[in-house]
Amino acid sequence: SMAGSTDMAALQASFRKFAIYGDTKATGQEMTGKNWAKLCKECKVMDGKGVTGTDVDIVFSKVKGKTARVISYEEFKKALEELAPKRFKGKNKEEAFESICQLVAGKEPTNVGVTKAATGGAVDRLGGTTKYTGSHKERFDESGKGKGKSGRENIVDTSGYVGAYKNAGTYDAKVKK
């Protein structure tokens, strides 16, 4: 049997990398539902056929403690075990689990360090264009409180990023000046 050929250290490393993704305070011991979903998407656990976003959510709720909002590494393995037969139909439980672990082991969240790689000028000043998703989330800290001035110091209106979208159509014109 193939069981046991996955490097469990690599699986745990992936768990940790996804667990701390986007959360500077995270210890890597537990994973939120959001990061679990990210892992399932990026590691192709979710294939949209056997395993859908709904399956991923259901399994998360199923394996975590009743009042918990996160799962531990052990619960994470249980969740993968639950999804394995859906993702690898026709394999026995062990082989399916093995295959699903191999999808995850050694992976890390994408767009880690994207902002570090961005070089030069405007992009640096703006903290990397990747930060401008949703409604300028850099202006808020984790608890959702506005950071006020410090969160938007470097953002100048002429950048075309701000201004509540009323200048949406003027961006090109400004750039080409």
Sequence and secondary structure as in RCSB ss.txt:
>XXXX:A:sequence
SMAGSTDMAALQASFRKFAIYGDTKATGQEMTGKNWAKLCKECKVMDGKGVTGTDVDIVFSKVKGKTARVISYEE
FKKALEELAPKRFKGKNKEEAFESICQLVAGKEPTNVGVTKAATGGAVDRLGGTTKYTGSHKERFDESGKGKGKS
GRENIVDTSGYVGAYKNAGTYDAKVKK
>XXXX:A:secstr
  TT S HHHHHHHHHHHHHTT TT  SSEEEHHHHHHHHHHTT   SSSS HHHHHHHHHHHS SS SEEEHHH
HHHHHHHHHHHHSTTS HHHHHHHHHHHHTT   TTTTHHHH  SHHHHHTT GGG  TTTGGGB TTS B THH
HHTT  GGGSS STTTTGGGHHHHHH 
